[in-house]
């Protein structure tokens, strides 16, 4: 009996999916960021309408992420979400506030302010800008990434848990810096930049070019699970 039970267990191990050891991060444009770990990609504020309101152009047709794809949208403005573009990607799913998802096919919507997608834990944080604007805390491999969206309220950036990478607009970064608040953030990256380079840069926040890429590795330092 022991021999017969061991065989399916071995087969299960052989077919278990590999755990991705690296998170690939790409700044696509505006507040649009692609996060890929293994067979799952999160598209933060993508796909948006290229060039909307004078912000960044990008090649929407060239946005071909891998495998299981979920768009994570902060609010309904066209420089953050193009619903027609999203509808044309039949297999993609979406997380977002009611003003974004109510007009989309229910079967493609992941409901709730706390969802898990593959190796990612996603928590929506209500913040000011539109009536139902959301910032997002994303956990992966012991790392915490925070995406502010367009909120201009420094109180929307949490003190805890400690953030590995904070994606923040120039105006909110300066408001945070000038308020004297210091959040436990290892790295701040500016996004949603003007195309003419006229944004103010405060403190030590990084300005990366459109299309810039970097990676994060897994860590066992934090294993908290969002609820």
Secondary structure, 3 states (H helix, E strand, C coil): CHHHHHHHHHHHHHHCCCCCCEEEEEEEECCEEEEEECCEEEEECCCCCCCHHHCCCCCHHHCCCCCEEEEECCCCCCCCCCHHHHHHCCCCEEECCHHHHCCCCHHHECCCCEEEECCEEEEEEECCCCCCCEEEEEEECCEEEEECCCCCCHHHCCCCCCEEEEEEEHHHHHHHHHHCCCCCEEEEEEECCCCCCCCCCCCCCECCCCCCEEEEECCCCCCCCCC
